Amino acid sequence: MTPDSSDAEYRTGRLDGLMTSLQALAAPFETQVAHFPHFVVVADELALNFDHWLNAVVCNGDLDLTAAQSESLRAIDDLLDSMGGPGGPWSLDDLRNAAQWRQVRVLARTALSELGWPINNPPPPPGHYVR
């Protein structure tokens, strides 16, 4: 494998990770819960995955974002940041019913649309979760 092909593969992997994290954020509650193992805090995993992949893509300059794309991603990031901390809406009941999570779903669908990515159910996560 040449360094260039490896770089391209890593870039593709990072972009796929961001797309999958957005699809998971945009998905209905039932899909979000089914996407993760039963022993994780689903809302927390959704936020952590998005943060990880957004930072990976931005830090590596993988996307040349338009203003609208950048704003749609920033809106999700800002909303999730505002929800952080103890007492935030992180329970399954919150994920199902809280207005903040409904807004996250709307913003994630907007971001997917802005990026030209499908608003599909996310593929299953890799088996990296260890109990």
C-alpha positions as CSV (number, residue, x, y, z in Angstrom):
1,M,0.0,0.0,0.0
2,T,1.4,3.4,-0.9
3,P,1.2,6.3,1.5
4,D,-1.2,8.1,-0.8
5,S,-3.6,5.1,-0.9
6,S,-3.4,4.8,2.9
7,D,-4.2,8.5,3.3
8,A,-7.2,8.1,1.0
9,E,-8.4,5.1,2.9
10,Y,-8.1,6.9,6.2
11,R,-9.9,9.9,4.8
12,T,-12.7,7.7,3.5
13,G,-12.9,6.0,6.9
14,R,-13.2,9.4,8.7
15,L,-15.8,10.7,6.3
16,D,-17.8,7.4,6.7
17,G,-17.5,7.7,10.5
18,L,-18.9,11.3,10.4
19,M,-21.7,10.2,8.0
20,T,-22.6,7.3,10.2
21,S,-22.6,9.4,13.4
22,L,-24.9,11.9,11.7
23,Q,-27.2,9.1,10.5
24,A,-27.3,7.8,14.0
25,L,-28.2,11.2,15.4
26,A,-30.9,11.7,12.8
27,A,-32.5,8.3,13.3
28,P,-35.6,7.6,15.3
29,F,-35.2,6.7,19.0
30,E,-35.8,3.0,18.4
31,T,-33.1,2.9,15.7
32,Q,-30.7,4.8,17.9
33,V,-31.1,2.3,20.8
34,A,-30.8,-0.7,18.5
35,H,-27.6,0.8,17.0
36,F,-25.6,0.3,20.3
37,P,-25.0,-2.6,22.7
38,H,-27.5,-2.7,25.6
39,F,-24.8,-1.8,28.2
40,V,-23.9,1.7,27.0
41,V,-25.5,5.1,27.6
42,V,-26.9,5.5,24.1
43,A,-27.3,9.3,24.2
44,D,-23.8,9.7,25.5
45,E,-22.4,7.4,22.7
46,L,-24.3,9.3,20.1
47,A,-22.8,12.6,21.2
48,L,-19.3,11.1,21.7
49,N,-19.2,9.5,18.3
50,F,-20.3,12.7,16.6
51,D,-17.7,14.7,18.5
52,H,-14.9,12.2,17.6
53,W,-15.7,12.0,13.9
54,L,-16.3,15.7,13.5
55,N,-13.0,16.5,15.1
56,A,-11.2,13.8,13.1
57,V,-12.6,15.2,9.8
58,V,-12.0,18.9,10.7
59,C,-8.5,18.3,12.1
60,N,-7.4,16.4,9.0
61,G,-9.0,18.9,6.5
62,D,-11.0,16.1,4.9
63,L,-13.9,18.3,3.8
64,D,-14.0,21.6,2.1
65,L,-17.1,22.8,3.7
66,T,-19.5,25.5,2.4
67,A,-20.8,28.0,4.9
68,A,-24.1,26.2,5.1
69,Q,-22.4,22.8,5.7
70,S,-20.2,24.3,8.4
71,E,-23.1,26.0,10.1
72,S,-25.2,22.8,10.1
73,L,-22.4,20.8,11.8
74,R,-21.6,23.6,14.2
75,A,-25.3,23.8,15.2
76,I,-25.3,20.1,16.2
77,D,-22.0,20.5,18.1
78,D,-23.2,23.6,19.9
79,L,-26.5,22.0,20.9
80,L,-24.8,18.8,22.2
81,D,-22.3,20.9,24.1
82,S,-25.1,22.9,25.7
83,M,-26.7,19.6,26.9
84,G,-23.5,18.4,28.6
85,G,-22.8,17.9,32.2
86,P,-24.6,16.2,35.1
87,G,-28.3,16.5,35.0
88,G,-28.3,16.7,31.2
89,P,-30.8,14.9,29.0
90,W,-28.8,11.6,28.8
91,S,-31.3,8.9,29.9
92,L,-33.3,6.7,27.5
93,D,-36.4,8.6,28.4
94,D,-34.7,11.9,27.6
95,L,-33.4,10.5,24.3
96,R,-36.9,9.5,23.4
97,N,-38.8,12.6,24.6
98,A,-36.6,15.6,25.3
99,A,-37.0,18.6,23.0
100,Q,-33.2,18.9,22.7
101,W,-33.0,15.4,21.2
102,R,-35.8,16.1,18.8
103,Q,-33.8,19.2,17.7
104,V,-30.6,17.2,17.4
105,R,-32.5,14.8,15.0
106,V,-33.7,17.7,12.9
107,L,-30.2,19.3,12.8
108,A,-28.6,16.0,11.9
109,R,-31.0,15.5,9.0
110,T,-30.2,19.0,7.8
111,A,-26.5,18.4,8.0
112,L,-26.8,15.1,6.0
113,S,-28.8,16.9,3.4
114,E,-26.3,19.8,3.2
115,L,-23.5,17.4,2.8
116,G,-25.3,15.4,0.1
117,W,-25.3,12.2,2.3
118,P,-28.2,9.8,2.5
119,I,-30.6,10.1,5.4
120,N,-30.6,6.3,6.1
121,N,-30.4,4.2,9.1
122,P,-26.8,3.9,10.2
123,P,-24.9,0.7,9.6
124,P,-24.2,-1.3,12.7
125,P,-21.2,0.0,14.7
126,P,-18.0,-2.0,14.6
127,G,-17.6,-4.5,17.5
128,H,-15.3,-2.2,19.5
129,Y,-17.6,-2.1,22.5
130,V,-16.2,-4.0,25.5
131,R,-18.3,-4.6,28.6
